[in-house]
């Protein structure tokens, strides 16, 4: 019986430029922390090896410090680490991998498989890696698995990074192809894949682990790793999904039409916690009171969340007659409010909405002072 921890798509060094600087820094750090958690899981579960199926680094130009920190984060597990490059960190003649070697950052228990050749690991299984040596290829780099030799009686484990043909959506089912049914065709006991950022089973012997720390607003079952057991050559593997991610990325797109919609959204915002990374895109309409309540709830949620990105461009502000009367806006000022309200349907809708809010706040402050 062999036990493996399958992970992929660490994307170490990724820069989260869409967020505020402090949030971006925390998300950057989270990718090192999840490697430490993976090492701790591997040690606790006493696995025979950790398989890392590509895109260890997000880009070739990460700093030397980032390279060293990544390998340092792996120190919690002293057993074999088996890694391949993916499309983000492909094994070019000069790459992040050659830099890591020059830095002396790679520990003796870490094998960076930069060539397609079999590795017998601790006398327990044969690893067949398919490293990417350029960002995009259009031939199947796992073709050689079928004819690759392995020690008799040992399980055959494949390690690759790319798109299983005919399975994933068309927009990513292109470069770096992997044939459907490769595991069966190459007599593999397990095929560990990377590239798809969510956990996904392709067949009984083929899985994508997904990224261990979510990195995008997409519900794709990410933030996980896989514990794989193979009882012997030819046996069907057992696969256990293990939660590893720190942050929960969520995308909300509420349509607001009546006051109760605001109530519901405010209530949801009150439940936001420090583990949440939230993108909120609201559309529809709301009155001044609803907008003010929503703004207050957003400010409070921003202080609790790890990150919150708000997009209210499609939310139209519709002051009611009661709103306008409460602001004591008559004459020219009242006409200006009505004109700005109407202009929200024009090309300058965002400018009109901001001006309407500003005017409403000025009137409201004057009314409070009086």
C-alpha positions as a Python dict, from the first residue, in 0.01 Angstrom:
ca = {
    (1, 'X'): (0, 0, 0),
    (2, 'X'): (134, 342, -95),
    (3, 'X'): (-5, 675, 21),
    (4, 'X'): (37, 995, -180),
    (5, 'X'): (-58, 1359, -132),
    (6, 'X'): (-152, 1508, -470),
    (7, 'X'): (-147, 1886, -511),
    (8, 'X'): (-90, 2135, -792),
    (9, 'X'): (-112, 2497, -906),
    (10, 'X'): (46, 2665, -605),
    (11, 'X'): (108, 2978, -818),
    (12, 'X'): (372, 3101, -572),
    (13, 'X'): (452, 3468, -633),
    (14, 'X'): (113, 3559, -775),
    (15, 'X'): (39, 3931, -745),
    (16, 'X'): (-322, 4022, -662),
    (17, 'X'): (-325, 4369, -814),
    (18, 'X'): (-706, 4399, -818),
    (19, 'X'): (-708, 4434, -439),
    (20, 'X'): (-597, 4702, -196),
    (21, 'X'): (-227, 4670, -103),
    (22, 'X'): (-277, 4518, 244),
    (23, 'X'): (-526, 4262, 111),
    (24, 'X'): (-300, 4176, -183),
    (25, 'X'): (-8, 4121, 57),
    (26, 'X'): (-215, 3886, 275),
    (27, 'X'): (-325, 3680, -27),
    (28, 'X'): (36, 3665, -148),
    (29, 'X'): (146, 3532, 193),
    (30, 'X'): (-137, 3278, 204),
    (31, 'X'): (25, 3084, -79),
    (32, 'X'): (336, 3017, 131),
    (33, 'X'): (125, 2926, 433),
    (34, 'X'): (-72, 2666, 239),
    (35, 'X'): (253, 2494, 139),
    (36, 'X'): (336, 2472, 508),
    (37, 'X'): (-8, 2317, 570),
    (38, 'X'): (49, 2066, 290),
    (39, 'X'): (379, 1966, 450),
    (40, 'X'): (207, 1928, 787),
    (41, 'X'): (-69, 1710, 635),
    (42, 'X'): (189, 1493, 458),
    (43, 'X'): (381, 1444, 783),
    (44, 'X'): (68, 1379, 990),
    (45, 'X'): (-74, 1127, 743),
    (46, 'X'): (269, 969, 689),
    (47, 'X'): (241, 968, 311),
    (48, 'X'): (507, 804, 98),
    (49, 'X'): (544, 1110, -126),
    (50, 'X'): (394, 1444, -223),
    (51, 'X'): (314, 1491, -593),
    (52, 'X'): (306, 1851, -721),
    (53, 'X'): (155, 1862, -1070),
    (54, 'X'): (293, 2186, -1211),
    (55, 'X'): (256, 2564, -1183),
    (56, 'X'): (447, 2565, -858),
    (57, 'X'): (543, 2925, -939),
    (58, 'X'): (312, 3179, -1099),
    (59, 'X'): (581, 3320, -1328),
    (60, 'X'): (945, 3277, -1418),
    (61, 'X'): (1050, 3615, -1278),
    (62, 'X'): (967, 3566, -911),
    (63, 'X'): (1238, 3699, -680),
    (64, 'X'): (1518, 3487, -536),
    (65, 'X'): (1364, 3549, -195),
    (66, 'X'): (1032, 3402, -312),
    (67, 'X'): (1210, 3093, -447),
    (68, 'X'): (1390, 3036, -119),
    (69, 'X'): (1074, 3094, 86),
    (70, 'X'): (879, 2843, -119),
    (71, 'X'): (1131, 2563, -67),
    (72, 'X'): (1164, 2658, 301),
    (73, 'X'): (787, 2619, 339),
    (74, 'X'): (821, 2253, 238),
    (75, 'X'): (1054, 2164, 525),
    (76, 'X'): (774, 2027, 745),
    (77, 'X'): (772, 1704, 545),
    (78, 'X'): (1102, 1519, 516),
    (79, 'X'): (980, 1254, 273),
    (80, 'X'): (997, 1273, -107),
    (81, 'X'): (853, 1574, -289),
    (82, 'X'): (810, 1511, -665),
    (83, 'X'): (746, 1822, -874),
    (84, 'X'): (703, 1906, -1240),
    (85, 'X'): (693, 2246, -1413),
    (86, 'X'): (366, 2364, -1567),
    (87, 'X'): (282, 2631, -1820),
    (88, 'X'): (349, 2920, -1579),
    (89, 'X'): (692, 2787, -1473),
    (90, 'X'): (794, 2571, -1770),
    (91, 'X'): (1144, 2424, -1775),
    (92, 'X'): (1301, 2660, -2026),
    (93, 'X'): (1678, 2655, -2078),
    (94, 'X'): (1687, 2941, -1827),
    (95, 'X'): (1396, 2921, -1584),
    (96, 'X'): (1286, 2959, -1225),
    (97, 'X'): (1400, 2597, -1178),
    (98, 'X'): (1755, 2660, -1299),
    (99, 'X'): (1769, 2965, -1071),
    (100, 'X'): (1653, 2752, -776),
    (101, 'X'): (1932, 2505, -850),
    (102, 'X'): (2195, 2781, -862),
    (103, 'X'): (2065, 2924, -535),
    (104, 'X'): (2103, 2585, -369),
    (105, 'X'): (1742, 2617, -253),
    (106, 'X'): (1631, 2265, -344),
    (107, 'X'): (1657, 2018, -55),
    (108, 'X'): (1785, 1660, -114),
    (109, 'X'): (1436, 1513, -60),
    (110, 'X'): (1288, 1729, -340),
    (111, 'X'): (1300, 1598, -697),
    (112, 'X'): (1228, 1851, -969),
    (113, 'X'): (1140, 1635, -1269),
    (114, 'X'): (1256, 1848, -1560),
    (115, 'X'): (1288, 1562, -1809),
    (116, 'X'): (1040, 1292, -1917),
    (117, 'X'): (1200, 984, -1765),
    (118, 'X'): (1088, 725, -1508),
    (119, 'X'): (1178, 760, -1140),
    (120, 'X'): (1157, 473, -895),
    (121, 'X'): (1061, 634, -566),
    (122, 'X'): (1186, 467, -246),
    (123, 'X'): (1139, 128, -408),
    (124, 'X'): (760, 172, -372),
    (125, 'X'): (632, 304, -706),
    (126, 'X'): (741, 422, -1048),
    (127, 'X'): (675, 788, -1130),
    (128, 'X'): (623, 889, -1493),
    (129, 'X'): (647, 1270, -1520),
    (130, 'X'): (548, 1485, -1819),
    (131, 'X'): (717, 1821, -1752),
    (132, 'X'): (638, 2120, -1971),
    (133, 'X'): (952, 2261, -2131),
    (134, 'X'): (765, 2553, -2289),
    (135, 'X'): (452, 2744, -2194),
    (136, 'X'): (235, 2593, -2466),
    (137, 'X'): (268, 2264, -2649),
    (138, 'X'): (29, 2108, -2898),
    (139, 'X'): (146, 1749, -2872),
    (140, 'X'): (53, 1519, -2587),
    (141, 'X'): (354, 1501, -2353),
    (142, 'X'): (207, 1194, -2181),
    (143, 'X'): (232, 981, -2498),
    (144, 'X'): (549, 814, -2373),
    (145, 'X'): (379, 679, -2061),
    (146, 'X'): (240, 380, -2249),
    (147, 'X'): (583, 246, -2346),
    (148, 'X'): (772, 360, -2037),
    (149, 'X'): (938, 81, -1838),
    (150, 'X'): (868, 32, -1469),
    (151, 'X'): (986, -210, -1204),
    (152, 'X'): (776, -523, -1204),
    (153, 'X'): (510, -528, -938),
    (154, 'X'): (533, -157, -855),
    (155, 'X'): (239, 80, -909),
    (156, 'X'): (275, 318, -1206),
    (157, 'X'): (195, 681, -1120),
    (158, 'X'): (168, 953, -1385),
    (159, 'X'): (230, 1323, -1317),
    (160, 'X'): (125, 1580, -1577),
    (161, 'X'): (-2, 1935, -1633),
    (162, 'X'): (-249, 2020, -1907),
    (163, 'X'): (-600, 1980, -2048),
    (164, 'X'): (-771, 1644, -2077),
    (165, 'X'): (-924, 1654, -2424),
    (166, 'X'): (-1301, 1657, -2455),
    (167, 'X'): (-1357, 1699, -2080),
    (168, 'X'): (-1290, 2062, -1988),
    (169, 'X'): (-1463, 2365, -2134),
    (170, 'X'): (-1367, 2474, -2483),
    (171, 'X'): (-1192, 2795, -2375),
    (172, 'X'): (-918, 2596, -2198),
    (173, 'X'): (-934, 2270, -2393),
    (174, 'X'): (-653, 2370, -2630),
    (175, 'X'): (-283, 2387, -2548),
    (176, 'X'): (-96, 2118, -2352),
    (177, 'X'): (-339, 1838, -2442),
    (178, 'X'): (-370, 1510, -2252),
    (179, 'X'): (-554, 1222, -2417),
    (180, 'X'): (-879, 1105, -2262),
    (181, 'X'): (-825, 758, -2116),
    (182, 'X'): (-450, 804, -2079),
    (183, 'X'): (-444, 626, -1740),
    (184, 'X'): (-599, 309, -1881),
    (185, 'X'): (-401, 322, -2204),
    (186, 'X'): (-68, 359, -2020),
    (187, 'X'): (-157, 109, -1744),
    (188, 'X'): (-133, 380, -1480),
    (189, 'X'): (-260, 313, -1131),
    (190, 'X'): (-310, 687, -1080),
    (191, 'X'): (-267, 996, -1298),
    (192, 'X'): (-208, 1313, -1095),
    (193, 'X'): (-296, 1625, -1294),
    (194, 'X'): (-255, 2000, -1261),
    (195, 'X'): (-378, 2306, -1456),
    (196, 'X'): (-748, 2301, -1364),
    (197, 'X'): (-772, 2507, -1042),
    (198, 'X'): (-1060, 2311, -893),
    (199, 'X'): (-1069, 1953, -771),
    (200, 'X'): (-1210, 1735, -1047),
    (201, 'X'): (-1232, 1364, -1110),
    (202, 'X'): (-1187, 1263, -1474),
    (203, 'X'): (-1212, 885, -1432),
    (204, 'X'): (-1145, 624, -1164),
    (205, 'X'): (-768, 676, -1189),
    (206, 'X'): (-738, 1037, -1306),
    (207, 'X'): (-787, 1350, -1094),
    (208, 'X'): (-710, 1720, -1093),
    (209, 'X'): (-617, 1825, -739),
    (210, 'X'): (-690, 2194, -795),
    (211, 'X'): (-504, 2479, -627),
    (212, 'X'): (-468, 2434, -248),
    (213, 'X'): (-543, 2804, -188),
    (214, 'X'): (-823, 2960, -394),
    (215, 'X'): (-704, 3242, -617),
    (216, 'X'): (-1003, 3353, -823),
    (217, 'X'): (-1375, 3432, -806),
    (218, 'X'): (-1504, 3114, -959),
    (219, 'X'): (-1700, 2834, -795),
    (220, 'X'): (-1473, 2548, -902),
    (221, 'X'): (-1421, 2346, -583),
    (222, 'X'): (-1072, 2480, -508),
    (223, 'X'): (-869, 2515, -187),
    (224, 'X'): (-811, 2142, -157),
    (225, 'X'): (-559, 1858, -201),
    (226, 'X'): (-604, 1485, -252),
    (227, 'X'): (-487, 1195, -36),
    (228, 'X'): (-445, 897, -265),
    (229, 'X'): (-406, 534, -161),
    (230, 'X'): (-292, 258, -398),
    (231, 'X'): (-292, -92, -249),
    (232, 'X'): (-87, -241, -530),
    (233, 'X'): (-23, -250, -903),
    (234, 'X'): (-355, -273, -1088),
    (235, 'X'): (-568, -186, -786),
    (236, 'X'): (-816, 98, -811),
    (237, 'X'): (-696, 397, -605),
    (238, 'X'): (-885, 549, -315),
    (239, 'X'): (-905, 928, -312),
    (240, 'X'): (-985, 1152, -14),
    (241, 'X'): (-1042, 1524, -60),
    (242, 'X'): (-869, 1731, 209),
    (243, 'X'): (-950, 2096, 275),
    (244, 'X'): (-637, 2313, 275),
    (245, 'X'): (-738, 2670, 185),
    (246, 'X'): (-750, 2958, 431),
    (247, 'X'): (-973, 3198, 238),
    (248, 'X'): (-1321, 3156, 96),
    (249, 'X'): (-1359, 3347, -232),
    (250, 'X'): (-1719, 3441, -309),
    (251, 'X'): (-1889, 3630, -589),
    (252, 'X'): (-2230, 3785, -520),
    (253, 'X'): (-2441, 3943, -793),
    (254, 'X'): (-2769, 4049, -629),
    (255, 'X'): (-3049, 4223, -818),
    (256, 'X'): (-3204, 4492, -599),
    (257, 'X'): (-3557, 4608, -676),
    (258, 'X'): (-3746, 4646, -347),
    (259, 'X'): (-3643, 4750, 8),
    (260, 'X'): (-3650, 4389, 126),
    (261, 'X'): (-3369, 4312, -121),
    (262, 'X'): (-3155, 4568, 62),
    (263, 'X'): (-3251, 4410, 393),
    (264, 'X'): (-3140, 4069, 270),
    (265, 'X'): (-2809, 4197, 134),
    (266, 'X'): (-2731, 4393, 451),
    (267, 'X'): (-2802, 4081, 656),
    (268, 'X'): (-2564, 3877, 440),
    (269, 'X'): (-2293, 4143, 471),
    (270, 'X'): (-2324, 4125, 849),
    (271, 'X'): (-2215, 3759, 828),
    (272, 'X'): (-1892, 3833, 639),
    (273, 'X'): (-1582, 3719, 830),
    (274, 'X'): (-1203, 3749, 816),
    (275, 'X'): (-1177, 3438, 598),
    (276, 'X'): (-1390, 3587, 319),
    (277, 'X'): (-1265, 3735, -7),
    (278, 'X'): (-1576, 3886, -161),
    (279, 'X'): (-1660, 4042, -495),
    (280, 'X'): (-1998, 4214, -486),
    (281, 'X'): (-2164, 4336, -807),
    (282, 'X'): (-2508, 4482, -744),
    (283, 'X'): (-2760, 4576, -1011),
    (284, 'X'): (-3110, 4714, -1013),
    (285, 'X'): (-3242, 5015, -823),
    (286, 'X'): (-3256, 5151, -470),
    (287, 'X'): (-3372, 5467, -299),
    (288, 'X'): (-3156, 5703, -93),
    (289, 'X'): (-3233, 5535, 236),
    (290, 'X'): (-3147, 5194, 94),
    (291, 'X'): (-2827, 5326, -59),
    (292, 'X'): (-2720, 5480, 272),
    (293, 'X'): (-2790, 5156, 459),
    (294, 'X'): (-2599, 4957, 201),
    (295, 'X'): (-2301, 5195, 216),
    (296, 'X'): (-2287, 5162, 594),
    (297, 'X'): (-2304, 4781, 572),
    (298, 'X'): (-2030, 4775, 308),
    (299, 'X'): (-1797, 4986, 522),
    (300, 'X'): (-1851, 4754, 819),
    (301, 'X'): (-1802, 4440, 605),
    (302, 'X'): (-1478, 4577, 457),
    (303, 'X'): (-1337, 4601, 808),
    (304, 'X'): (-1422, 4236, 880),
    (305, 'X'): (-1345, 4069, 547),
    (306, 'X'): (-1000, 3977, 423),
    (307, 'X'): (-1092, 4162, 104),
    (308, 'X'): (-1407, 4310, -43),
    (309, 'X'): (-1437, 4442, -399),
    (310, 'X'): (-1752, 4646, -461),
    (311, 'X'): (-1897, 4721, -804),
    (312, 'X'): (-2214, 4930, -799),
    (313, 'X'): (-2196, 5061, -1154),
    (314, 'X'): (-2514, 4878, -1254),
    (315, 'X'): (-2705, 4993, -945),
    (316, 'X'): (-2934, 5285, -1031),
    (317, 'X'): (-3016, 5535, -759),
    (318, 'X'): (-3387, 5620, -759),
    (319, 'X'): (-3475, 5875, -488),
    (320, 'X'): (-3841, 5860, -400),
    (321, 'X'): (-4059, 6167, -367),
    (322, 'X'): (-4040, 6114, 10),
    (323, 'X'): (-3658, 6114, -14),
    (324, 'X'): (-3660, 6445, -201),
    (325, 'X'): (-3911, 6605, 34),
    (326, 'X'): (-3713, 6487, 335),
    (327, 'X'): (-3412, 6670, 192),
    (328, 'X'): (-3622, 6988, 160),
    (329, 'X'): (-3508, 7016, -202),
    (330, 'X'): (-3733, 7252, -395),
    (331, 'X'): (-3696, 7503, -673),
    (332, 'X'): (-3372, 7481, -868),
    (333, 'X'): (-3220, 7222, -631),
    (334, 'X'): (-3521, 6996, -664),
    (335, 'X'): (-3504, 7024, -1041),
    (336, 'X'): (-3134, 6936, -1032),
    (337, 'X'): (-3209, 6624, -831),
    (338, 'X'): (-3472, 6516, -1079),
    (339, 'X'): (-3242, 6585, -1374),
    (340, 'X'): (-2956, 6384, -1221),
    (341, 'X'): (-3195, 6100, -1150),
    (342, 'X'): (-3299, 6093, -1516),
    (343, 'X'): (-2940, 6112, -1643),
    (344, 'X'): (-2850, 5779, -1481),
    (345, 'X'): (-2971, 5609, -1796),
    (346, 'X'): (-2727, 5807, -2015),
    (347, 'X'): (-2363, 5747, -2107),
    (348, 'X'): (-2255, 5948, -1802),
    (349, 'X'): (-2465, 5737, -1566),
    (350, 'X'): (-2189, 5684, -1309),
    (351, 'X'): (-2109, 6057, -1298),
    (352, 'X'): (-2477, 6143, -1260),
    (353, 'X'): (-2521, 5890, -978),
    (354, 'X'): (-2217, 6024, -791),
    (355, 'X'): (-2339, 6383, -830),
    (356, 'X'): (-2685, 6284, -710),
    (357, 'X'): (-2540, 6119, -402),
    (358, 'X'): (-2315, 6415, -330),
    (359, 'X'): (-2601, 6660, -358),
    (360, 'X'): (-2822, 6444, -139),
    (361, 'X'): (-2553, 6422, 129),
    (362, 'X'): (-2500, 6799, 128),
    (363, 'X'): (-2873, 6860, 168),
    (364, 'X'): (-2896, 6596, 438),
    (365, 'X'): (-2604, 6752, 630),
    (366, 'X'): (-2759, 7098, 601),
    (367, 'X'): (-3088, 6964, 731),
    (368, 'X'): (-2912, 6799, 1030),
    (369, 'X'): (-2724, 7122, 1110),
    (370, 'X'): (-3043, 7324, 1103),
}
